[in-house]
Amino acid sequence: MTPLASPTDLTQLRGLHLPADAGSGAQGEVVLAIALGFVAALLVGLVRLMRARSKASVRASALRGLAETRALPPEARLIAQARLLRRLARTLAGDEAASTQGRDWAATLDRLFSTDVFSEGVGRVVTEGLYRRSSPADVETLDSELGRLFARIRA
């Protein structure tokens, strides 16, 4: 066909058509794979968010409870902190750990917080000396130590 014999009118041209396999399920499969990948990524993100929230909520609850005890007089403050420690031990380690007494209670708290504050440090007043008549405990030091320990909670 020579250029002179070719049609000069555009209406004589044939219309455009998609390839024969363009309407097959291959495009649908690709779209489905992309959608499933997106849903999986959302689910993983949601699980991570929920786990982070639960960890932060135990820590935040413990720190909030400790802050509420600061307005109490020294004896009531120590008792409130001891109750807070029992609740926290019950949450982190279960009822059996929270029901221990004396040296076992101090060892449980030391194990929970990875420290020796309750068996040998300022925390002994909470585990042993709540009901003894003795010299007043340094509640400010105990407050700061409990705040430091509660801030490290990872459970």
C-alpha positions as a Markdown table, in Angstrom:
| # | Residue | x | y | z |
|---|---|---|---|---|
| 1 | Met | 0.0 | 0.0 | 0.0 |
| 2 | Thr | 1.4 | 3.3 | -1.0 |
| 3 | Pro | 0.8 | 6.5 | 0.9 |
| 4 | Leu | -1.3 | 7.8 | -1.9 |
| 5 | Ala | -3.7 | 4.9 | -1.7 |
| 6 | Ser | -4.1 | 5.0 | 2.1 |
| 7 | Pro | -7.2 | 6.4 | 3.6 |
| 8 | Thr | -7.0 | 10.0 | 4.5 |
| 9 | Asp | -10.1 | 10.0 | 6.6 |
| 10 | Leu | -9.9 | 9.0 | 10.3 |
| 11 | Thr | -13.3 | 7.5 | 10.3 |
| 12 | Gln | -12.1 | 4.7 | 8.1 |
| 13 | Leu | -9.6 | 3.5 | 10.8 |
| 14 | Arg | -10.4 | 0.5 | 12.9 |
| 15 | Gly | -11.2 | 1.1 | 16.7 |
| 16 | Leu | -8.7 | 0.3 | 19.4 |
| 17 | His | -9.2 | -3.0 | 21.2 |
| 18 | Leu | -7.6 | -4.5 | 24.4 |
| 19 | Pro | -5.5 | -7.6 | 24.1 |
| 20 | Ala | -7.5 | -10.8 | 24.3 |
| 21 | Asp | -6.3 | -11.8 | 27.8 |
| 22 | Ala | -7.0 | -8.3 | 29.4 |
| 23 | Gly | -10.4 | -9.3 | 30.7 |
| 24 | Ser | -9.2 | -12.5 | 32.3 |
| 25 | Gly | -8.8 | -13.2 | 36.1 |
| 26 | Ala | -5.1 | -12.2 | 36.2 |
| 27 | Gln | -6.0 | -8.6 | 37.0 |
| 28 | Gly | -8.5 | -9.7 | 39.6 |
| 29 | Glu | -5.9 | -11.9 | 41.2 |
| 30 | Val | -3.4 | -9.1 | 41.5 |
| 31 | Val | -6.0 | -6.8 | 43.0 |
| 32 | Leu | -7.0 | -9.5 | 45.5 |
| 33 | Ala | -3.3 | -10.1 | 46.5 |
| 34 | Ile | -2.8 | -6.4 | 47.1 |
| 35 | Ala | -6.0 | -6.1 | 49.2 |
| 36 | Leu | -5.0 | -9.2 | 51.3 |
| 37 | Gly | -1.6 | -7.8 | 51.9 |
| 38 | Phe | -3.0 | -4.5 | 53.0 |
| 39 | Val | -5.5 | -6.2 | 55.4 |
| 40 | Ala | -2.6 | -8.4 | 56.8 |
| 41 | Ala | -0.5 | -5.2 | 57.4 |
| 42 | Leu | -3.4 | -3.6 | 59.2 |
| 43 | Leu | -4.0 | -6.6 | 61.4 |
| 44 | Val | -0.3 | -6.8 | 62.4 |
| 45 | Gly | -0.3 | -3.1 | 63.2 |
| 46 | Leu | -3.5 | -3.5 | 65.3 |
| 47 | Val | -2.1 | -6.4 | 67.3 |
| 48 | Arg | 1.1 | -4.4 | 68.0 |
| 49 | Leu | -0.9 | -1.4 | 69.1 |
| 50 | Met | -3.1 | -3.4 | 71.5 |
| 51 | Arg | 0.0 | -5.1 | 73.1 |
| 52 | Ala | 1.7 | -1.7 | 73.5 |
| 53 | Arg | -1.5 | -0.3 | 75.1 |
| 54 | Ser | -1.9 | -3.1 | 77.6 |
| 55 | Lys | 1.8 | -2.7 | 78.7 |
| 56 | Ala | 1.5 | 1.0 | 79.0 |
| 57 | Ser | -1.8 | 0.7 | 80.9 |
| 58 | Val | -0.4 | -1.4 | 83.7 |
| 59 | Arg | 2.6 | 1.0 | 84.0 |
| 60 | Ala | 0.4 | 4.0 | 83.9 |
| 61 | Ser | -2.1 | 2.6 | 86.3 |
| 62 | Ala | 0.7 | 1.8 | 88.8 |
| 63 | Leu | 2.2 | 5.3 | 88.5 |
| 64 | Arg | -1.2 | 6.9 | 88.8 |
| 65 | Gly | -1.9 | 4.9 | 92.0 |
| 66 | Leu | 1.5 | 5.9 | 93.4 |
| 67 | Ala | 0.8 | 9.5 | 92.7 |
| 68 | Glu | -2.6 | 9.2 | 94.5 |
| 69 | Thr | -0.8 | 8.0 | 97.7 |
| 70 | Arg | 1.4 | 11.1 | 97.9 |
| 71 | Ala | -1.4 | 13.2 | 99.4 |
| 72 | Leu | -1.8 | 10.8 | 102.4 |
| 73 | Pro | -0.2 | 11.1 | 105.8 |
| 74 | Pro | 3.0 | 8.9 | 106.2 |
| 75 | Glu | 1.3 | 5.8 | 107.9 |
| 76 | Ala | -1.6 | 5.7 | 105.6 |
| 77 | Arg | 0.7 | 6.3 | 102.7 |
| 78 | Leu | 2.7 | 3.2 | 103.5 |
| 79 | Ile | -0.4 | 1.1 | 103.8 |
| 80 | Ala | -1.7 | 2.4 | 100.5 |
| 81 | Gln | 1.6 | 1.7 | 98.8 |
| 82 | Ala | 1.6 | -1.8 | 100.3 |
| 83 | Arg | -1.9 | -2.4 | 98.9 |
| 84 | Leu | -0.8 | -1.0 | 95.5 |
| 85 | Leu | 2.1 | -3.5 | 95.5 |
| 86 | Arg | -0.3 | -6.4 | 96.3 |
| 87 | Arg | -2.6 | -5.4 | 93.4 |
| 88 | Leu | 0.4 | -5.0 | 91.1 |
| 89 | Ala | 1.9 | -8.4 | 92.1 |
| 90 | Arg | -1.5 | -10.0 | 91.5 |
| 91 | Thr | -1.7 | -8.4 | 88.0 |
| 92 | Leu | 1.9 | -9.3 | 87.0 |
| 93 | Ala | 2.4 | -12.7 | 88.7 |
| 94 | Gly | -1.0 | -14.0 | 89.8 |
| 95 | Asp | -2.8 | -14.6 | 93.0 |
| 96 | Glu | -0.3 | -17.1 | 94.5 |
| 97 | Ala | 2.5 | -14.5 | 94.2 |
| 98 | Ala | 0.4 | -11.8 | 95.8 |
| 99 | Ser | -0.6 | -14.0 | 98.7 |
| 100 | Thr | 2.9 | -14.6 | 100.1 |
| 101 | Gln | 4.0 | -13.1 | 103.4 |
| 102 | Gly | 7.1 | -11.9 | 105.1 |
| 103 | Arg | 10.5 | -12.7 | 103.5 |
| 104 | Asp | 8.7 | -14.6 | 100.7 |
| 105 | Trp | 6.7 | -11.5 | 99.9 |
| 106 | Ala | 10.0 | -9.4 | 99.8 |
| 107 | Ala | 11.6 | -12.1 | 97.5 |
| 108 | Thr | 8.5 | -12.0 | 95.3 |
| 109 | Leu | 8.7 | -8.3 | 94.9 |
| 110 | Asp | 12.4 | -8.4 | 94.3 |
| 111 | Arg | 12.0 | -11.0 | 91.6 |
| 112 | Leu | 9.1 | -9.0 | 89.9 |
| 113 | Phe | 11.1 | -5.8 | 89.8 |
| 114 | Ser | 14.6 | -7.3 | 89.4 |
| 115 | Thr | 16.0 | -5.5 | 92.5 |
| 116 | Asp | 16.8 | -6.1 | 96.1 |
| 117 | Val | 15.0 | -3.0 | 97.4 |
| 118 | Phe | 12.4 | -5.0 | 99.2 |
| 119 | Ser | 14.6 | -7.5 | 101.0 |
| 120 | Glu | 17.6 | -5.2 | 101.8 |
| 121 | Gly | 16.7 | -1.7 | 100.9 |
| 122 | Val | 14.2 | 1.0 | 101.8 |
| 123 | Gly | 11.3 | -1.2 | 100.6 |
| 124 | Arg | 11.7 | -3.5 | 103.7 |
| 125 | Val | 9.3 | -1.2 | 105.5 |
| 126 | Val | 6.6 | -2.2 | 103.1 |
| 127 | Thr | 7.2 | -5.9 | 103.4 |
| 128 | Glu | 8.2 | -6.2 | 107.1 |
| 129 | Gly | 7.6 | -3.0 | 109.1 |
| 130 | Leu | 4.1 | -1.9 | 108.4 |
| 131 | Tyr | 2.7 | -2.9 | 111.8 |
| 132 | Arg | 5.8 | -2.5 | 113.9 |
| 133 | Arg | 6.4 | 0.4 | 116.2 |
| 134 | Ser | 9.7 | 1.7 | 115.0 |
| 135 | Ser | 11.3 | 4.8 | 113.7 |
| 136 | Pro | 9.3 | 6.5 | 110.9 |
| 137 | Ala | 10.3 | 5.3 | 107.5 |
| 138 | Asp | 11.6 | 7.7 | 104.9 |
| 139 | Val | 8.5 | 7.8 | 102.7 |
| 140 | Glu | 10.0 | 10.2 | 100.2 |
| 141 | Thr | 12.8 | 7.9 | 99.4 |
| 142 | Leu | 10.4 | 5.0 | 99.2 |
| 143 | Asp | 8.2 | 7.0 | 96.9 |
| 144 | Ser | 11.0 | 7.8 | 94.5 |
| 145 | Glu | 12.2 | 4.2 | 94.5 |
| 146 | Leu | 8.7 | 2.9 | 93.8 |
| 147 | Gly | 8.3 | 5.4 | 91.0 |
| 148 | Arg | 11.5 | 4.3 | 89.5 |
| 149 | Leu | 10.6 | 0.6 | 89.7 |
| 150 | Phe | 7.0 | 1.2 | 88.4 |
| 151 | Ala | 8.4 | 3.2 | 85.4 |
| 152 | Arg | 10.4 | 0.1 | 84.4 |
| 153 | Ile | 7.3 | -2.2 | 84.2 |
| 154 | Arg | 7.3 | -4.0 | 80.9 |
| 155 | Ala | 4.4 | -6.5 | 81.4 |
